[in-house]
Amino acid sequence: MRRLFKNACLPRGMKESRAAPGFVRSTRAMKILLTGILPPFIPTIAARLMRGGHQVSVMGPFAGADRLAHDVKYQDVHPNHPDALRLIEASGYEAVLFFFACQCEAAGEYGCVQGAMLDALYAMLGRCGRSGVKRFVLLTDRRVFGDAQEGREDETPFPDTPTGVVIKAAEDCLAHGTPEGMDTLLVRVTSPYEPGDCSSFFARAAACAAGKRPLVLSGSRQTPCDFVHADDLAAFLDFALGDNLSGVAHVFYGRPCTYGEVENLLHRYYPQLECTYAGGGRAGTLMGTAMRRVDWVPRHDFSRELDTLFEKKMRPIPASHGEKRQSRLSRLLRGLLPWAELLLMALLTLAAEDAARENALFSVVDYRLLFVAIMGNVHGIRFGVLAALLACVHYALAWTSQGQELYMLLYNADHWLPLGCYMLCGALFGYLHDKGREQLAMSVRERKELEAQNEFLQTLYHRAYEDRNQLQEQVMHFRDSYGRIYHITRELDTLQPEQVFLSTLGVLEDTMQNRSVAIYACGGTSPFIRLVVHSRSMKKLPRSLNLEDLSDMARCLREGRVFANKALLSGCPAYAAPVMHEGRLYAILMLWEVPFEKQTQYLENLLSVVAGLVQSAMVRALHYFSLADDLYVPGTHILTDKAFRNALGVYQNIRKKRSGQHLLVCVSSSVKRTVQAMDERIARVARSTDLAGMLDDGRILVLFPQAGVGDLPQIAERFAQQGLICEVVSQEVAYA
């Protein structure tokens, strides 16, 4: 490969890219294991990590395994079982998330924190260190702090409960039992929640209301509390893994809230819920700034989501049969009360009229008119008119009781005035009452409409706010954004060709979301192309291909176009993109297996963009290596000691990632020859992708990419024809 780049004046080597100052969001896909004491919201964590492009596995007893996505691998093995440790060693995980404790609002209960899980944590730390796991994240909660502590990230916990002592032991196990070379992150959380989570604080409150038990809280109404949504916690874990965050991080919502405020909110849904306080209480919730360093902002507020929470799993408790019977009796009594008042007032009016006949002092008041006014003003026009009719009947009875004929009452116009006053008074006072009631009802309806409009506008605002956050997250973190393009260019910003190919492999797998990537290098005018690096899962790819046998693909690539195998040609990949310079083909990026539903023009355009970025990286290196003759032994194509060691280090990294293999041999001659003579003989039998280098001690080593020990007899036979002897070099790591 170096010989090919030098002969073509193509840039040959790159320094390994270094991260820019500050935090740059990494989008490299990882293989992640979720294990430990699995909380009910594990499906939300797994789904969020899957959306970030990671491969997620869940291991451990979990009752909600049916809620996991079909792409999530689940192993029902206890973390302390020997099979679990062997599985970790064989699966090649890059990150492990160990859930130890999450619910810090458990009111002194153990909350599923098991001391036996400490043994599993310690054993898993040791096995992960021997299995190449790079990241280990332990999740605990605030109960590790004592009630008098503030809960800062830089504060040493001093637990004062049995649960806190167990959690502190787990954190000490992480601090003192982590193998060398593995990054660790300790995440402490406040009480997570989500709809349907049976272990959350709100589910416990609903269970207490259903069982008519008091909700016991540790502290008082002024005790601060905090709740974080499971999806926000999952987003933080995704960002923390991408940014390689280490140390201690506290995850909390951050809005000031107390138990008293939460109790008032709960009473809207469960009026009969009784909250009791056990005294004591903490001085504060979690505090810290690490979560801001990864640009994490919580999107969920529990106070705005209680309707959703209670609608799914925690609906208000229905009234019992006795309560329903009592409510029907109350409605019946309320309906009979006006009639009872009408009858009682009529009797009192009769008594008052009888008393007025015997006492002249009482006769100055028309008690019938007063009766009509009171009933109309209290119960409306219906009862007002009815009271007026009763008053008229009583007036007629009083007339006939004096020995007068009833028809004389009608013929005497003097008696029409009191009768008319009764009817007018009943109708007028009843009308005024009904009008006032209607105006009040209209005001209530208008207020409800305004409240509905306000709620609708608030809903629109919250939805717009959530959509804005979601769109911002897509713009900032989606793999097709400008930030993603910047990340790709930074990955390819190296002056070492082997590192260019290795970085290109990671970029293609991450950007295309494909694990069947292969990169071939072209050997000048030769029709054969050589395999340089490939995805870990593609283990049976041909090491070399003849472009003459793939004429359709070769013609398309030499024209600078992306090849799409729409005709399903045998031996051709699904997609192939050329890397060209000055009309010459230098490398081919291949996607061997692409699902039918993803074979779109969008995928083809995206592959073309990535190929263009790779091409620009190689072109930049062209100008550098056209002037870098000191990287070769003068007059030869043999690399110097430093350049060869750098290239060997990249190939060893490729082998560690299981993306390729190589064979390293020491070449010597039975006859003393100059370096130039050795270079000429090596060039006759070496491929364009083979590397030759001279160490400081004078030995000449040749590196054969994608070759193994089984290929040594053929290689040794070819070199023997030129009078050269090949010997496999052991302890290859010594030269990296």
Secondary structure, 3 states (H helix, E strand, C coil): CHHHHHHCCCCCCCCCCCCCCCCCCCCCCCEEEEEECCCCCHHHHHHHHHHCCCEEEEECCCCCHHHCCCCCEEECCCCCCHHHHHHHHHHCCCEEEEECCCCCCCCCCCCCCCCCHHHHHHHHHHHHHHCCCCEEEEEEEHHHCCCCCCCCCCCCCCCCCHHHHHHHHHHHHHHHHCCCCCEEEEEEECEEECCCCCCCHHHHHHHHHHCCCCEEECCCCCCECCEEEHHHHHHHHHHHHHCCCCEEEEECCCCCCEHHHHHHHHHCCCCCCCEEECCCCCCCCCCCCHHHHHCCCCCCCHHHCHHHHHHHCCCCCCCCHHHHHHHHHHHHHHHHHHHHHHHHHHHHHHHHHHHHHHCCCHHHCCHHHHHHHHHHHHHCHHHHHHHHHHHHHHHHHHHHHCCCCHHHHHHCHHHHHHHHHHHHHHHHHHHHHHHHHHHHHHHHHHHHHHHHHHHHHHHHHHHHHHHHHHHHHHHHHCCCCHHHHHHHHHHCCCCCHHHHHHHHHHHHHHHHCCCCEEEEEECCCCCEEEEEEECCCCCCCCCEEEHHHCHHHHHHHHCCCCEECCCCCCCCCCEEEEEEECCEEEEEEEECCCCHHHCCHHHHHHHHHHHHHHHHHHHHHHHHHCCCHHHECCCCCCECHHHHHHHHHHHHHHHHCCCCCEEEEEEEECCCCCHHHHHHHHHHHCCCCCEEEECCCCCEEEEEECCCHHHHHHHHHHHHCCCEEEEECCCHHHHC
